[in-house]
Amino acid sequence: MSDAQRESMEYDVVIVGGGPAGLSAAIRLKQLDADLNVVLLEKGSEVGAHILSGAVLDPCGLDALIPNWKELGAPLDTPVTEDNFYMLGEAGQIRIPNWPMPPLMSNHGNYIVSMGNVCRWMAEHAEALGVEIFPGMACSELVYGDNGEVRGVVAGEFGKNPDGSHGPSYEPGMELLGKYVFLAEGVRGSLSKEVIAKYDLSKDKEPQKFGLGMKEIWEIDPAKHKEGSVTHTMGWPLGGNAGGGSFIYHIENNQVYVGFVVHLNYENPHLYPYMEFQRFKHHPMVAELLKGGKRVAYGARAISEGGYQSMPKMVAPGVALLGCSVGMVNVPRIKGNHNAMLSGKAAAEAAFAAIKDGRASDELPDYEAEVRDGPIGKDLHKVRNVKPLWSKYGLTASLTLGGLDMWTNNLLGLSLFGTIKHGKTDAEATGIAQKFDPIDYPKPDGKLSFDRLTNVAFSFTNHEESQPAHLHLKDPHVPTSINLPKYDEPAQRYCPAGVYEVVEDDNGPKFVINFQNCVHCKTCDIKDPSQNINWTVPQGGDGPNYPNM
């Protein structure tokens, strides 16, 4: 069935992604003009199903969007009560005092939240304003106009056979067309990736950098629970192998978020990020907290870490990139949701003004200017050198020089270092396997640490096995002919869900893709040293179903 046979629907604004950026845009559009036709498409089975975040939320974005959120019952129920920073060694820890840290690092006035629940609440608010929200609607293609502008998206294509042919119950999906299309897909979204490449939006920008964030929810002994407590750690077990660190957030109901982030610019291809996370939980401080508790959920997601100098141009004819589609995470604060909300608000205001003036399918330069010159740009500009300092000179330098840089930016509005470049992509940073020693990881004990497949079951991910794999190899020979001899095929290790395997048969090594396990973290699309894996959306509704993550 050809694209011409698809039905189409016209809207003022089409929004792809039901995260904080997309929902904020939808809400703001209807606040500005209740008669605007706004549709939001979410690939998860429900809004919030694919949301994985730390998350300590700076409410400034919500304050700007919905000032009376408290009265309306937003699920921000756990204010931060204490802030702890530790440097870990294998057997102990040193607490880093709060007083030398720049004010921006303070969590006073912030909240420990489930961003999934925050997004569910925002979706209810959006629907009450008249936004049409369609969950379970993966957007598989962009629709272009006669002049190369983005006109809309194709959503809701179902019923393909594993080989990609049309099955007996094939549905071609619909074209949802808009005067403007907002892509709020999150990190490394497939449509955003296409737009950035098509319009060369990263020209003269630094490459985007990423981290892999893994997270478990634990129910712990009530005697050990400190609701509102926030702890961050650095150091062990990563040491010099990779940058990264952990977070432990005490939420309500005797639960804690236990998370671990590994920067994906690591060199040693033998590094196994998931097992670094599992090993971390055996540190005496962490093990004592979790002893007697139980893990109730698991998830993983890539995090954009490039910051200010890596943000691509955000607009092209008919389309704007929002939130983590651009990369708006403040790395030292480990926060990006507030900026995502502010970006959605800014995009909505620019589109509203354009539509009011009779415009359509052109660029929205006012949105770009507001992001770069407004609160988002100011937030990210102050911390722009922390990540590249860490990458180039290591953890100690990032603490000393990065701290100094944040202080001078905060007090004087300037940096002693200017703007430091990132250099290589995370894929290019991967080293040759024979130059590094393999890393011996302890076997999971099933109490504090778990094997990948057991943990994936706690992400509640599901993919219809009769559909085509949504993970595509540009060249099926690369994994065994290049990546295996040169890099020991790191996909076996960098994937936190056990999607990729190398198995031996009579014909030699074979690369296997278990796409059913995928939790949509997109690490493979980022870290594969040959850039041979392309992550695309599966059929709508498939993927993880995170409970309260």
N, C-alpha and C positions, 0 to 999 in steps of 0.2 A: 504494500500500500504506500503510495507516494505521499510526500509532505503536502501536496496540493489538495489531497483529500481530507486533510485534517480540518476539523471545525476550529473556529477561532472566536475569541472573546476580546473585546476592547475595554481597556481600563485607562484611567489617568496615570496611575503608577503601579507597576508590577514589582513586587519585592520577593527576592529569593532568599529564604533563610529565616527561621523563627527564633533566632538568638536575640541578645539584648540590642544589637544594632538594628536589625530588621524590624523588631517590634517597636523600638523607639521611633523609627521613621514612620511606621504605620500610624502610631498614636499621634505623633505631631502633625501629620498631614490632615487627619480628621479634626484635630483641635483647631487648625487654621481654617479649614473649610469642610464643614460636615457633608457637603454635596460632592466632594471629590470621590471618584470610584477607585478604591484601593484594594488590591488583593495581595495576600501574603501566602507563599507556598513553602511548606516545610517537608523535608524528605523523611523525617522521623515519623513513627506511628502516631505520635502526638507531639505537641509543642513541649519541649523539655526532655524528650526521650534521648536525644543525642547531645545534650548539654553536659559537659564535664568541665569543672572549674575548681579552683582552690578550695573555697573562695572566700577571701576577705574583701568585702565590697566597700569601696569609698562611695558614699551615697550622693556625691556631688552631681552625677549624671541624672539620677532619679530626682534630686531636688530641682534641677533645671527643667525636667520634663513633666513631672507630676508633683508639684510642691506639697500637696496635701496627701502624700502617699501613706503617712502614718494613719490618718483618719480613715483612709480607704482600705486599710488592712493589709498592706504589703508585707510579705513574709520575711521581714528583717527583725527577727526576734532575739538575736543573741549579740548584744554589743560586746566589743572587745574589752576585756577587763585587765589583761596583762600581756606584755610583749616580751618574749625571751629570744635571745640569739646565742647560739652555741657553736663553737668550733670543736668538732669531734676528732678524737683519736680512736684507735681500735678498742681500747679498754676504758676510756674516760672522756671527759669533756671539759672545756673551759667556757665559762659564760662571758660573752662580750657585753660590756655595760652599754646602756642605752644613751648615756649622756653625750658621748662624742659623735653620735650619729646625726646627720642633717635632719631638720624638722620634717622633711618630706617622708622620712622613713617611719615616722610615728603612726601607729594605728589607732590613736585616740579618735573617737567619733566614728569609727568604722564598725562593720557588722560581719560576723561569720554567718554565711548564708548557704543554702542550696540554690545555686543559680538555675537549676532545673525548675524548682518551685517558684523562684522569682519570675522566670519566663512564663510559666503557666499562669501566674497572676497577671502579668502584663498582657498576655493573650486574652484573658477574660476582659480586661479593661479595653483592649483594642476592639474586640467584638462588640462590646457595649456601645462603642462609638460608631460602629457600622463597618468596620474593616472585615472583609471576607477572608477567612483563614482556612486553607485547605491542607491538613496534615496528610502524610502518606503520599505526597505528590513530589517525587523526585524530578528535578529539571534536568533533562538529558541533553538538550541542545539550545543554542541561541538562534534566534530568528533575526536575520539581517534585512534591512531595507535596500532599495535600489541604489542608494548612494553609499552603501557600506556602513550605515548607522545601525545600532542595535535597536530592533523594534519590539522584541519580546523573547519569550522562551517557549520551549516545548515541554509540557509536563504531563505526567500520568501515562507514559508508554508502558504497557504491560504485555506479557504473553509471548516473549521471544523464547525460542528453543536455545539449548546450551550452545549451539553453533552460531547463534545470532539470527537464524532464519525465523520467519513468523510462524508461531504455533497456531493450533486451531482456535484458541481463545485470544488471539492477538488483538490488542487495542492500540491504535496509533497515537493516542494522547491528543492533547489540544494545544493550539497555539494561543498563549495568553499575551496579548499585545498591549503596549502602553506608550504613552507620550514619553515616559522615562522608565528605565529599568534599573532597580537597585540590586546589586549583588552583595548580599550579607551572608555568605556561605561559611564564614569562619576561615581558619587557616588552610591555605593551599586548596581552595575550592576549585573544582574542575572548570567551571565557567569563567571564574575570575582569572585563572591561569591562561585560558584561551584569549580573553580580552587583553590581558597584559602583554601577551605575545603579539597579537594581531595589531595592536596600536602602538607597540614598542613603548609601553608606559614606564618601563624601568630604565630607559635611556638616561645616562649620566647620573644614575643612582647607584648606591652600593648594593651588593647582592643581599637579599633577605637572609637572615639567619634564624635558626630554629632550635628548640629544645623538645625533648620528649618528656611529657608529664604523665606519670602513672599514679593512680590514686586508689586507695581502699577505704571503705567505711568500716569501722570497728565498733562493736558494743563492748564496753569495758566495765570493770569492777566499779560500782558507784563510789567506793571509797577513794579511788584514784582520779575521779572525774572532776575537772575544774571548768565549769561552763564559762565560756568567754576567753579562755586562755589560748594564746597564739605563740607557737614556737617555730623558729626557723633554725636549720643547722647547715653547716658547710664542712668540708673536709672529708673524713672517712665516710664511706669506703672508697670514694672515687680517687682521692689523692691526686697524683699527677696524671692519671689516665684520662680524665675528662673534667670539664667544669660542670657544676651543678650543685644541688643541695636538696634539702627536704623541708616539708612543712607538716606540722601537727596542730590541728585546730579542734578545740573542744566545743562541740555544738550541744544542743539540748538532748534530753533523753539518754544520757550516759553514752553518747556516741562521740567518736572522734574521726576526723578526716586525717588519714595518714598518706602523705604524698611524697613523691620523689621525682626530681627533674634532672635529666642528663642533657647537657648541651650537645647538639648533634655535630659539632665541628671536631669531634674527637678523631685522633689519627689511627689508633690501634684497632684494626678491623676485628680482632678477637674479643673486643669489649662486648659485653652482654648487658645492655642497660636494665632489662627486666631483672636479671639476677643480682645486679648491683642494688636494686630496690629491695629485693628479698633479703640480701645480706645485711642491708642497713637496719632492718627490724630486729636483728640479733645484737645490735649494740646494747650494752647493759642498760642505758637510760631508757631506750625505746622498749626493749624486751620486758623490763619491769612494768612499764605502763600497760603493755598489751597482755601480759601474763594473766590467764584466767578469762580473757575476753574471747570474742569470736568475730571473724571477718564476715561481713554481710553483703558487701558489694565490691566490685573492681571495675576499673576503666582506664583508658589511656587516650591521650590526644596530643598532637603536636602543638607547640606554642611558638608564636612569632616573636623573635628576640632581636631583630635587626634594629628596631627603633627608628629614631628620627631620620637618620641618613639613608635608611633602606626603604622608606615609604615611596612606592611608585607614584607617578601621576595618577590621580584618583578618578579622573573623568575622561570620557571619550564620547563621541556622538551617540546620544541616546542612553548612555549608561554611566552609573557611578558606583565605585567600590566603597564599601562601608566596613568599619570595624576591623576585624582580623583578616578580612580580605585584603586590607592595606597593610596591617601590622601595627597595632597601636598599644602594645604591651609595654608598660614601664617595668623594665627588667629588675632593677634592684627592689622595687616595691612588690614585684610579682602580682601586678594588677593591670587589667586592661578593660574590665567590664564597664568602668565608668567612662572611659574614652569611647568605647563602642556605643554607649548610649548617647553621648554627646555628638558622635559622628552621625548617628541616625537622625537626631534632631536637626543638625546642620544641613544634611542632605534634603530633608523634608522641606525646610524653609527655603532652600534654593530652588527646589522643584516647584513649590507653591508659587513663588514669585515669577518663575518662568512661565508657568501655565496661565497665571493671571495676565501676563503680558501677551498671551497668544502664541507662545513658543512651544516647540515639541521636537524631540529627537536631536537636539543639539547638545553642546557641552554645557556643564553647570560650573563655570569658573568660580562663582561665589562660594560654592561648597568647598572647593579646594582651598580657596583663600582662608576661609573660616577655620578649617582644620589646621593648616600650617601656621596661621598667625594668631589663632584663638587659644582657648584653654588647653586643647589637646596638644598643639605644637609646643606651648610653653611647658607643659608637663613633661613631654618627651625630650625637649631640647636640653633641659637641665641635667639629664642622666645619659645623654647620648654616648658618652665615652666609657661608661662602666663595662659594657659588654666587650667592646674591642680591647680594652685594657686587660680584662680577664683572659681573653683569647690569646693575646700576644705575650703577656708576661706572667700569667698565672694568678692563683687565688690571692696570695699575699699582696701582690701589686694592686689587684682590684680593690682590696680592702683599704689600702693606704692611699694610693694615687686616685682611685675612684672616689673614695670618701672625700679627699681634698678637692677633687674636681666638682663634686656635688655641692660642697660648702662654698666654693668660690662662685659657682653658678647661682647659688641661693642668695648669697650676701651681695655679690658684686655684679651679677648678671653676665659674667664672662668666664671663659675657661682658659686655663694656662696651656692647654693642649690643642686648642682650636677644635676641629672636628676630626676624630681619628677614623680612618677607613677600616672596613672589615676585611677586604681582600678576597680570599677564596670563598666559594660556596661551600656548604657543608659536605656535599658530595665530593668536591675536589679536595677537601681536607683529608679524606680517607687515605691511609698509607698502605704500602705493599706489605702483605702478610708476613713474609719471611724476615722483615726488618724488626718484627715485634715478637715478644714471647707470648705464647698462649696464656690465658688467665684461668687458674683452677678455681672453680666456684663450688662451694659446699652444696651438697644435695639438700633440697628443701625438706624440712622436718614435718610438714603437715600440720604444725601447730601455730608457729609464727610465720613461716615461709611456705610457699606453695608452688607447684609446677605451673607452667603457663596454661595448659589446657584446663586444669582444675579451676584456675582463677577466671579464665574466659567464661566459664559457665556462670560466674557471678556477675558478668556484665549483661547477661540475659540477651546476648546477641542472637540474631536469627536471620538466615538468608534462605530463600527458596532455592533448593538445589537444582531445580529444573531450568533456572534462568542462566544466561551467559555470565561468566565470571566478570566482575566489574574491575578486576585488576589485569591490565593488559601489558604484555611484553612487546616492545617495539621490534625486538629480534629475539625469537625463542632460543637461539643458540648462545646468546651472550652469557647467561648465568653459568653454564658449564664450560664454555670455551674461553671466557675471559675472567669473569668474576671469581670462579672457583680456583683456578691456578694462581691468579694474581692477588686476590683479596680473601681467599678462603670463603668465598660467597657469604658476605656479612648479613645478607637477608635472613639467614638462619638464626641470627642473634638479635639484630636491631628491631625486628618485629616483636612487639610485646604481646602478640596473640597467637604465635606459632603458625602463622599463615604459610610460611615458606619452609620447604624442606629440600635437602639433597639426599636422594636415596640411590642405592646401587642396584642395578639389575644386570642381566646378561649382556646388555649393550653398553654398560658403563654407568657413570653418574647421570641421574635424571633430576630435573628441577620440578618440584611439585608445588602447586598453589592450592592451598586449602582455603578458598575464599569464604567459606561458610564461617570461619573463625573471626573474620575481620571486624574490628571495633571502630573502623573509620578514623584511625589516628593519622593516617597519611604519611607516616614516617618513611615508608618504602619509596614514595614519590619524591621525597626530599633527599634521603641518604644514599640511595643506590649509587655507587661510584660511577657506573656507566650511564646513569640516567636513562635506564632501559624500562623502568616500570612506570606506567601511567595509571593513576587512580581515577576512576570515574564513578558516577553514582550508580548504585544498584537500583532495582525496582523499588518504588516508593514504599516506605514503612519498614524496609529491611534494615538490619544493623542492630546496634545495641539499644537496649531499653533501660536506661539508667534510672534507678529509683533514688530520688532525693540527692543526686550527686551535685 
